[in-house]
Amino acid sequence: FPTRRSSDLAPETEEALLALAAEKTKKSKDFYKLAVDNIKELLNKWMKPGGRLANIKKAKAKTKIKKVKEKSIALLGWAIDGARDNKNAIIAFVNYIKLYPESKGIPKAMLRLGMLYLEEGKANEAAQVLNILSTKYPEEGKKALPRLARAMYEIKNYDESINAVKKIFATEKAEVAVPDLRWIAKNLVNCGGKHPKEG
């Protein structure tokens, strides 16, 4: 008879549920680490001089390899981010943005890079990335505006913070998450031009 794994059994206590959740979180983190290892092997061994893909001669295959390399460099940032390694995810996203500035994935990578900078307490860097994102990619930039407002506020650039909020509400159908609206109300509404807002 097939045996049932402990993870297949329905936990009956909160402790058992929390333990199962922690186990699944660790497994998912391990999958991301495995993805990072595989991507690094592809980039650092297979595609380097002397690697398995280095001596490909056919033009069609070379074109395909270039696309695989671009996708792999893009995926590396997301995989490292999934493994919860913010510092190395930042490095990977910066590298991707620098190497492939016209890639389709750049707006999402810039948004995540800005968020990582905020998580690491680097508001200046976050503001810079999110500002470029909202200017260069207005559609994706809309998602960045609330975060840009916060980053600008944190670095005491209150006028730019207010400008980011104005951009949010400049469209007919502004879509703003409730926590962002609360932050705006708390920090920027009825402030009398004084920042940080008192009271």
Phi, psi and omega in degrees: 000142178292142179269150179266135176283155180299330181287343178276343182282144179283113179295146184251345183242161176298320180300317180295320178296315179296320178296318178296318178297317179297321178297316180293322178297316179297318179299317181294321177297320178297323177297319178296319179297321177296318177298317178301313180300316180294318180295316179297321177298315179300313184286319189267346179240303185295321186263354179279161177308130182089353180281173184302326183258001186290329187256020177295134185256327186293133183300319181297318179292321179297320178298317180296319179297320178300319179293319178298320180296314179300312180297322180294318179294323176295313181295331182301315179300315181293321180293317178296320177299317179296331178278004176065040178246080187303314185299314180285332174295319177301312180301316182294317179294318178300317179299314180299313181297322180290317184283327186228063185298340181258005181295149180297332184277358185299314181302316179293322178295320178294320178299313180294322178300315177301318180294320178297317177301317178298317179298330180271004178076022181254074185295324179300311181295319179299313181300318180298311182295314183291328176294314177298316180302311183292334178277312186281328182231077187304323182294308177290329180298333178302322179292334184274340187303315178299323179288324176297317179301316180294317181297316179297321179296317181298327179266014175065026174262074189294323180298318178291326176299313179296320178298321178297319179294320178299321178296324179301316186265006180285340181271160180298316183245079178289128177251110183230131179292149182304315179300325178291320177298319178298317180297315179301312181298318183293321190256334188238341183275136179053044182268351180062024179077007180256133180225146348297151183298135180258144174096000000 
